[in-house]
Amino acid sequence: MTMTTEQMRAQLHEVLGACPIPDAALDQYATIIAGLSGTICNTAKTLRPEDTAADFAAFLDSFAEGADDVS
């Protein structure tokens, strides 16, 4: 389940007593995390019984290497 911006803000308030991240940056971060979570979930759904944890780890590594700009 993806965390909403409000949940992120509430968690930061709980841990830090405030939210030091500006709203626009927090919104952008939430969008990035949601996209990444969606990609990982969709890829996990396509795994076959013969795939291994190492295969999935290799996918994650290649995905991270291909992410030139996260903004």
C-alpha positions as CSV (number, residue, x, y, z in Angstrom):
1,M,0.0,0.0,0.0
2,T,1.4,3.4,-1.0
3,M,1.6,6.0,1.7
4,T,-0.2,9.3,1.0
5,T,1.4,12.7,1.4
6,E,-0.7,13.3,4.5
7,Q,0.5,10.0,6.0
8,M,4.1,10.9,5.3
9,R,3.6,14.4,6.9
10,A,2.0,12.8,9.9
11,Q,4.8,10.3,10.3
12,L,7.4,13.1,10.1
13,H,5.5,15.1,12.7
14,E,5.4,12.0,15.0
15,V,9.1,11.2,14.6
16,L,10.5,14.8,14.4
17,G,7.9,16.9,15.9
18,A,7.6,18.8,12.6
19,C,7.7,18.3,8.9
20,P,10.9,19.9,7.6
21,I,10.2,19.0,4.0
22,P,8.3,21.7,2.0
23,D,4.9,20.6,0.8
24,A,5.9,20.7,-2.9
25,A,9.0,18.5,-2.3
26,L,6.9,16.1,-0.2
27,D,4.3,15.8,-2.9
28,Q,7.1,15.1,-5.5
29,Y,8.7,12.5,-3.3
30,A,5.3,10.8,-2.8
31,T,4.8,10.7,-6.6
32,I,8.3,9.1,-7.1
33,I,7.7,6.5,-4.4
34,A,4.3,5.6,-5.8
35,G,5.7,5.2,-9.3
36,L,8.6,3.0,-8.0
37,S,6.2,0.9,-5.9
38,G,3.9,0.4,-8.9
39,T,6.8,-0.7,-11.1
40,I,8.1,-3.1,-8.5
41,C,4.6,-4.6,-7.9
42,N,3.9,-5.0,-11.6
43,T,7.2,-6.7,-12.2
44,A,6.7,-9.0,-9.2
45,K,3.3,-10.1,-10.7
46,T,5.2,-11.3,-13.8
47,L,7.6,-13.5,-12.0
48,R,7.6,-17.1,-13.1
49,P,8.2,-20.1,-10.8
50,E,11.7,-20.6,-12.3
51,D,12.7,-17.0,-11.5
52,T,14.9,-16.6,-8.4
53,A,15.4,-13.8,-5.9
54,A,18.7,-13.1,-7.7
55,D,16.7,-12.5,-10.9
56,F,14.4,-10.0,-9.2
57,A,17.4,-8.3,-7.5
58,A,19.1,-8.0,-10.9
59,F,15.9,-6.3,-12.3
60,L,15.9,-3.9,-9.4
61,D,19.6,-3.1,-10.0
62,S,19.0,-2.5,-13.7
63,F,16.0,-0.4,-12.9
64,A,18.0,1.8,-10.5
65,E,20.8,2.1,-13.0
66,G,18.4,3.3,-15.7
67,A,16.9,6.0,-13.5
68,D,18.9,9.0,-14.6
69,D,16.6,11.7,-13.2
70,V,14.1,11.1,-10.4
71,S,12.7,14.6,-10.5
